[in-house]
Amino acid sequence: MKQFGGSVLFLDRSDINTDEIIPAKYLTEVAKGALGPHLLEDLNLEGFDPAGENLRQARVIITRENFGCGSSREHAPWALEVNEITVVVAQSFARIFRQNMFNCGMMAIELPKETIDTLFDFNRNGKVACAVDLDNKKLEFNRDDGKNISVSFSLSEFDEALVKAGGWVEFADARY
């Protein structure tokens, strides 16, 4: 099973599309690893530096509504995966992107707007890390000043099975 949790990158914008996650000009790459250096390089967001330390250290992304909208392509979750970002928390996801995350053995967790707002407020006073307890469906957010917040989430049995298997291929290999 993949590692879940770690340093959190906050992207305070809705409608981050798959072209911003991984620009289309890199879709001809054959190996997933070739996508890694180009993650979010076309994201237009004030204060965000795609070459910065915050992205290199991130293992979890927290963002707003409709993450992964636009072209349906598996390359977008792959670009996250090769950068060891295995958890994205948002108010909502584009349907195909969300399923591609689970098919790749990663987590796309939806939380209510009020909870997302609370997490963005929590981030204003220090760096935040996230621990994921998949069995108990809990996210534990810890700020570098020692404060923490715990949040519950839900997953369907099927999505949880995909995550625990490591993705669709591993899930199918074990059952069929």
C-alpha positions as CSV (number, residue, x, y, z in Angstrom):
1,M,0.0,0.0,0.0
2,K,1.2,3.5,-0.8
3,Q,2.2,5.9,1.9
4,F,-0.5,8.5,2.7
5,G,0.0,11.7,4.5
6,G,2.8,14.3,5.1
7,S,3.3,17.9,4.4
8,V,0.2,19.7,3.1
9,L,0.1,22.1,0.1
10,F,-2.9,24.5,0.1
11,L,-4.1,25.6,-3.3
12,D,-6.8,28.2,-2.6
13,R,-8.7,28.1,-5.9
14,S,-11.6,26.2,-7.5
15,D,-11.6,24.6,-10.9
16,I,-8.0,23.5,-11.1
17,N,-8.0,21.6,-14.4
18,T,-6.0,18.7,-15.6
19,D,-4.0,20.9,-18.0
20,E,-2.9,22.9,-15.0
21,I,-2.0,19.7,-13.1
22,I,0.1,18.4,-16.0
23,P,0.3,20.5,-19.2
24,A,-0.9,18.6,-22.3
25,K,2.5,19.1,-24.1
26,Y,3.9,16.4,-21.8
27,L,1.2,13.8,-22.6
28,T,3.4,12.1,-25.1
29,E,5.8,11.0,-22.4
30,V,5.9,7.2,-22.1
31,A,7.2,6.9,-18.6
32,K,5.3,8.3,-15.6
33,G,8.5,9.6,-14.1
34,A,9.0,12.0,-17.0
35,L,5.8,13.9,-15.8
36,G,7.2,14.6,-12.3
37,P,9.1,17.9,-12.9
38,H,6.2,19.4,-14.7
39,L,3.5,19.0,-12.0
40,L,1.4,22.2,-11.7
41,E,3.9,24.2,-13.8
42,D,1.1,26.1,-15.6
43,L,-1.0,26.7,-12.5
44,N,-1.9,30.4,-12.2
45,L,-2.4,31.0,-8.5
46,E,-1.0,34.1,-6.7
47,G,1.8,33.1,-4.3
48,F,2.3,29.6,-5.8
49,D,5.7,28.7,-7.1
50,P,5.7,25.4,-9.1
51,A,9.5,25.2,-8.5
52,G,9.2,26.0,-4.8
53,E,10.0,24.0,-1.7
54,N,6.3,23.8,-0.7
55,L,5.4,21.7,-3.8
56,R,8.5,19.5,-3.5
57,Q,7.7,18.6,0.1
58,A,4.0,18.2,-0.3
59,R,2.4,14.8,0.1
60,V,-1.2,16.1,0.5
61,I,-3.0,18.8,-1.4
62,I,-6.0,20.7,0.0
63,T,-8.0,22.7,-2.5
64,R,-11.5,24.0,-3.3
65,E,-14.2,22.8,-5.7
66,N,-14.1,20.8,-8.9
67,F,-10.4,19.7,-8.7
68,G,-9.3,17.8,-11.8
69,C,-11.9,19.3,-14.2
70,G,-11.2,19.6,-17.9
71,S,-9.7,16.8,-20.1
72,S,-10.2,13.4,-18.7
73,R,-6.7,11.8,-18.6
74,E,-4.9,9.5,-16.3
75,H,-1.7,11.5,-16.6
76,A,-3.0,14.1,-14.0
77,P,-3.1,11.5,-11.1
78,W,0.2,10.0,-12.4
79,A,1.9,13.4,-12.2
80,L,0.7,13.6,-8.6
81,E,1.8,10.0,-7.9
82,V,5.3,10.4,-9.2
83,N,5.7,13.4,-6.9
84,E,4.5,11.2,-3.9
85,I,1.3,13.2,-3.5
86,T,-1.2,10.5,-2.8
87,V,-4.0,12.4,-1.1
88,V,-6.0,15.3,-2.5
89,V,-8.7,16.8,-0.2
90,A,-11.3,19.1,-1.9
91,Q,-14.9,20.2,-1.7
92,S,-15.5,18.3,-4.9
93,F,-13.7,16.6,-7.8
94,A,-14.4,16.2,-11.5
95,R,-15.9,12.7,-11.7
96,I,-13.4,11.0,-14.0
97,F,-10.4,12.6,-12.2
98,R,-11.7,11.4,-8.9
99,Q,-12.1,7.8,-10.1
100,N,-8.7,7.9,-11.8
101,M,-7.2,8.8,-8.4
102,F,-8.7,5.7,-6.8
103,N,-7.9,3.5,-9.8
104,C,-4.2,4.5,-9.2
105,G,-4.5,3.6,-5.5
106,M,-4.6,7.2,-4.3
107,M,-7.2,9.1,-2.3
108,A,-9.6,11.8,-3.4
109,I,-11.3,12.9,-0.3
110,E,-14.4,15.2,-0.4
111,L,-15.2,17.3,2.6
112,P,-17.9,20.0,3.1
113,K,-17.0,23.7,2.3
114,E,-17.1,24.6,6.0
115,T,-14.5,22.0,6.8
116,I,-12.3,23.1,3.8
117,D,-12.6,26.7,5.0
118,T,-11.6,25.6,8.6
119,L,-8.5,23.9,7.2
120,F,-7.5,27.0,5.2
121,D,-7.9,29.1,8.3
122,F,-5.8,26.5,10.3
123,N,-3.0,26.9,7.7
124,R,-2.7,30.7,8.2
125,N,-0.7,30.3,11.4
126,G,2.0,27.8,10.5
127,K,2.9,24.8,8.3
128,V,0.5,21.9,8.4
129,A,1.1,18.1,8.1
130,C,-1.6,15.5,7.7
131,A,-1.7,11.9,9.0
132,V,-4.2,9.6,7.3
133,D,-6.0,6.8,9.2
134,L,-7.6,4.9,6.4
135,D,-9.2,2.2,8.6
136,N,-10.9,4.7,10.9
137,K,-11.5,7.3,8.1
138,K,-9.8,10.1,9.9
139,L,-7.4,12.9,8.9
140,E,-5.3,14.4,11.6
141,F,-3.9,17.8,10.7
142,N,-0.9,19.0,12.8
143,R,0.4,22.5,12.7
144,D,4.1,23.2,13.5
145,D,3.1,25.1,16.7
146,G,1.6,21.9,18.2
147,K,-2.1,22.6,17.4
148,N,-4.2,19.9,15.6
149,I,-7.5,19.3,14.1
150,S,-9.1,15.9,13.4
151,V,-11.6,15.4,10.5
152,S,-13.6,12.4,9.6
153,F,-14.2,11.4,5.9
154,S,-16.1,8.7,4.1
155,L,-15.2,6.3,1.3
156,S,-17.2,3.7,-0.5
157,E,-16.2,0.1,0.2
158,F,-15.0,-0.2,-3.5
159,D,-12.8,2.9,-3.4
160,E,-11.3,1.8,-0.1
161,A,-10.6,-1.6,-1.6
162,L,-8.9,0.0,-4.6
163,V,-6.7,2.2,-2.2
164,K,-5.8,-0.8,0.0
165,A,-5.0,-2.9,-3.1
166,G,-2.7,-0.2,-4.6
167,G,-5.0,0.6,-7.5
168,W,-7.3,-1.1,-10.1
169,V,-4.6,-3.4,-11.7
170,E,-3.6,-4.8,-8.3
171,F,-7.3,-5.1,-7.2
172,A,-8.2,-7.0,-10.4
173,D,-5.1,-9.2,-10.2
174,A,-6.0,-10.3,-6.7
175,R,-9.6,-11.2,-7.7
176,Y,-9.8,-12.3,-11.3
